[in-house]
Amino acid sequence: MKKSMTTLLGVTLLSSSMLATLPAIAGADPAANVAAQQSNANRGPVAMNHPRLMQVLDQLKLTPEERSKIHNVVQTTRPQIRETILQLTENDRALHEAINSSDFNEGKVKKLAKKQGQLYANMIVLRAKMFNQIMTAISPEQKSQLENLLNAPTPSPT
């Protein structure tokens, strides 16, 4: 039970960190995208999409081979995640337009809302697969440490 809760927490954490950065990653706001890249430049290519994940992985003392495997997982997954983010952003804009339209169309809103839910589900599956592949790239000791780090309370921003 604890292991499944840790996995769920990890996937949720990864998904929520992605959702918080959707516009910047998708390029909706070029200035925000540049700022996100600059602020995370020291932490590798994963940081822009998964800031909390990189903080946690940095604490695991990964070997060069493990870092390479994780880098490959992220690089392989990144195009699918970006495409899903772009679709989420586009659908979200259409949904807001439909909601704020002077001639409200409930059917259209339902259709867009359903699509948004499917896109979020796709994102969660992509992130879960990536998380699973990362977990297979690290040692049992690192997995245990990762579980402890993911279960630790997140400090609140001051």
N, C-alpha and C positions, 0 to 999 in steps of 0.2 A: 504494500500500500504506500509506504513512504517513498519507494523508488518511483512509482507511478506519479505520485504528487510532485516529486522533484522534476520529473520529465515534463509534466504538465506546466509546472512553474517556469521551467526553462523555456519551453515553447511560447508560453504566454508572455514572458519577459522579452523574448526576441520579437514577438509579434507587436507588442506594445511599443517597444523602442522604434520599430519600423514605422508604425502609424504616426508617431510623434514627429517623424522627419519626412513624411510623405512629400510635401510640396518641395522641399529643398532637394531631395533625391531625384524626384521626377523632373526637376528643372522648371517647375512652375514659377519659381522666383529665382532668377539667375544670381542675384546678389546673395540670397540665403544659401544657395548651393555652393558658391565660392567660399562664403564664410564657413560653412560646415567643413569643406575640404581643407581650408587653411587651419582651422582649429584642431583638426584631427590628423594633420599631415605627418606627425611623428609616429603615429600609431598604426600605420599600414593601411592597406586598401579596405580592410574590413570595417575600420572605425567609422567611416562615413555612414554606413548602413546599420551598424550594430554597436553603438558606443558602449553600452553596458557589457555586452559580450566580450569586447576587447579588453575592458578593464578586468574582467574576471579571468580571461585566458592569460593575460599578462602575469597574473599571480601564480600560474601553474608551472613556471619555469620549463617551458616547452623546449625540446631539442630542435635543432635545425630541421631534422626530418619531419617531426610532428608539425612544426610551423609550415613547412612546405606542403604537407598533406592538407592542412586546414586551409591554407592559401588556395590550393587547387579546388577544394570543395567550394569555397566562397566564389572563386572566379567562374566555376562551372554554373553555379546557381544564380549569380548576379544578373545575367541577361533576362532570365525568367522573372526574377523579382522586379527588376526595373520595368519590364513590360507590364507586369501586373500593377505596379504602382501607377504607371501612366494611364492604364485603363481605369483604375480606381479614381484617379484625379479627374479624368474626363467624365466618367459616369457621375461623380459627385457634383461636378459643375452642372451637368444636365439635370440632375435631381434637384439641385437648388433652383435652377431656372424654372423647372416644372412646378415646384412648390410655390414659387413667388410669381408665377404667371397670373395675369388678370383673368384668364379663362382656364381655371383649374381643371385638370383632367385626372381624375382618381386612377383610372386604368394605367395611364402613362406613369404616374408616380409609383404605383404598385410594381409595374414592370421594371422601372429603374431601381427601386428599392430591392427587388428580388435579385437583380443583376449585381448590385452592390454587395449583397450578402454572399452571393456565389464568388465574387472576386475576393472578398475577405477570407472565405473558406479556402480558396486556392492559395492565398498568401500564407495562411496558417499551415497548410500542407507542405508548401515549399520550405517554409521555415523549419517545420518539424523534420523533414527529410535532411535538411542541412544540419540541424542539431544532432540528429542520429549519426550522420556521417562524421561529424566532429567528435562525437563520443567514441566512435570506433577507432579514431586516429590517436587517442591518448591512452596512457597506461591506466591500469586499475586504480593505482594510488591517486593519479590525477583526476580520475572520475569521482572518486570519493571526495577529494578536495573540492572539485567543481560543485558537487551536490551540496557540500557544506557552504560554499560561497553563495550559491543560488538561494539557499534557504536562509541566509543571513539577512536581517532587515536592511533595507536600502535607506541610507541616510537621507533625511529630508533636506531640500535646498533651503539655504538661509537667506 
